[in-house]
Amino acid sequence: MPEDQPHAAPPSRAVAIRAVAAAAVVIVAGVLAFILMSPPGGPRAALIGGPFALQDGKGGTVSDQTLKGRPYLVYFGYTHCPDVCPADLAKISDILDTMGRKPIPVLFITVDPERDTPKVMADYVSSFNSAIVGLSGTPQAVEAAEKAFRVYARKGKVEPDGGYSMDHSSIVYLMDKKGAFAEAFNVERPPADAAKELETYL
């Protein structure tokens, strides 16, 4: 009798890991799409924002409570970011410049507290509009802020020289005077148009 054909080999561990990673990417993309596409006032508002407390370059604490009564923008990134972060901060800075003496606070929160101390963050944002405040803190405090704003952040492979990059979501969050999430703010438009919308929240 002919020998039985061997059974197909089970999926390898590597394939399984890739599948899990792909699923994670899909989940993150889905969350971001939900945030960006949900109508104002919809269920997304309950998902974004919450308690956080971080340090600025002067040793002061900036939290959701200290900002109550003022609208503000929140953007997550890191000082070693090669292009996206500085480009987005430059766009935000242009919008604030257009607002003149009426700019609203902008929180630039690091996703890389290992390298980005409060002082490093303060030095970095000094190149932009003065309304942009660089914030950092302990890894636990930064992680709490990331969770509050549903931010995706992951440390990349460490190179032989000790360098590494950070994978992270890139959204500009607009929070209203009550500290509630208003919308994912669009900075990809003329600064005057963006500034006009921001002024409606003052």
HUPEHU-V769725 format. One record per run of one state. SS is the DSSP state (h for helix, s for strand, l for the rest). FROM is the first residue (numbers start at 1). TO is the last residue. If there is no record, write none. Layout:
SS|FROM|TO ; SS|FROM|TO
This chain:
l|1|12 ; h|13|37 ; l|38|42 ; h|43|46 ; l|47|52 ; s|53|55 ; l|56|60 ; s|61|63 ; l|64|71 ; s|72|77 ; l|78|83 ; h|84|98 ; l|99|99 ; h|100|102 ; l|103|104 ; s|105|110 ; l|111|117 ; h|118|125 ; l|126|131 ; s|132|136 ; l|137|138 ; h|139|148 ; l|149|152 ; s|153|155 ; l|156|165 ; s|166|168 ; l|169|171 ; s|172|175 ; l|176|180 ; s|181|184 ; l|185|190 ; h|191|199 ; l|200|202
